[in-house]
């Protein structure tokens, strides 16, 4: 690779990188050290070979396609671009290459301590490249699955928990679970989000339990969270075969409708100093409340379905439905 690309200052991480601690161990010996005996006999040649191999990857990268990495000035510009893409595979290859260059320079000068340090750093960054290229997706899949199973266990142990603050804390700490309610990717904005209404005496401020954005227009999504023990229908029948919705449920629906109205009305003021990508063309509103299994008769289930299916621009999702999703 060109010297201009691999040239590293005394501290190649001064642009904002950082050193991570990695245990080498058996896994690294199997995966990362292709031929340690060959490296011992001619370490410079081994480093040159690595530069050539990973240099080809950088040259073929779509991220760097506009640059000729063989030309010093353009390689400097490519390096500047990579500093804005530190989440990329190419960034870690660049850092590994820089430390390999420093290692070679230290070996040629007979500076064993600097050479050992630079080699360790180079391998750490090369390890990060290999991790992101081959293992990161699988690791995060496992991590996400563990979070979901933990959340399901939480539900199994707390189906009759009536503590509203408990559910606020738990669902906010597992906000990814609420994304299961939507058919499009959504972004968590805030828990206990202020949506307007505060008067001159600081009264009547309105806070929705969860605020998300979603869809191509990043439209606001308001979620009001109750508890799984909140009744969904009234105990007594309204007519012979009909149960009206419970007072708590209708109150929650009206409350959320009021929050949505307030957000739309005061949207420009509420978002004036915010850098969030959020709009309020047609905010979606969802109430999470109750447990469907509490509807122990066909009449109750039918009454509840008639009520929620005829709401305008509002959804009701029960806690057990959320966790089934």
C-alpha positions, 0 to 999 in steps of 0.5 A: 500500500502507498506510504501516504495511506499507512503513514501514522503519527506518533499516536495514530489514535489522536483523531478520536479512536480508542484502544480496546482490550482483547483476550487473544486466547485459543480463539484468536490463535485459530482465527487470527494468526494464520501462520505464526511460525512464518511471521517469526522467521520474517516478520517484515515480509508477513506485515507487508503481505497483510498490508497488500491483502487488506490494501486490496480490500480498501481499494475495492471498497465502495466507501473509498471508490472516489479515491486513488489510494496510490496517490498520497494526497487522495489517500489523505482525503480518504483517511479524512472520510474514514474518520467520519465513518468510524462504524465501518469495516474500512476504519478498523482496517485503516487503524490496523494498517497504520499500526503495522506501519509503525511496527515495521518502523520500530523493528527496523530501528530496533525498538522492541517495546514500541514494536511489540505495542504497535503489533498488539494494537494492529492485531486488536484492530484487525480482530475488530475488522474480522469480528464486524465482518464475520461475527457481529450479526450473529452475536447481536442476534443472540444478544437480542434473543436473550433480551426478548427471553428475559422480557418474556420471563418478566411477563410470566412473573408479573401478569398481575402486577398493578404497579404502573411505575414498574411497567413504565420502567420495564417497558422503557428499558426494553423499548425495543419490545414495543417495536413489535407493535408496528409493521415499519421500523420505528425509533424510540424518542422518549419516555414520559415525553412532554406533549404540551398543555402547560398553562402560564401557572405551569399546570396541566402539563401533558406527558405521554408514556412513550413517544416513537417516530416511524414510517417514511415521514418519521410521524409521531407515535404516542403510546399510553401504557397502563397495567395488565390488571386494568379491566377492559370491560365493565363488570355489569352488562350494558344490555342483555349480551353487551358489556360496555368498555370499562371506565378506566379504558375509555378514560385512557382512550380519551386521555391519549386522544387529548395528548395527540391533539395537544402534540399536533396543535403545539408541534412547532413550539415543542420541536423548535429546538429539537434536532429529532427527525419527527413530524405530526402529519397523522400521529399514531396512538396506541393504548397498552392495557389489560390482559385479554385472558381476563375476558372470560366469556364470549360476550365480553370478548365480542364487546371488547372487539367491537369497541376497539375495532371501531376506534378512529386513529387509535389502537388498543393492544393488551399486555398479553398480545404485546408479549405474544408478538 
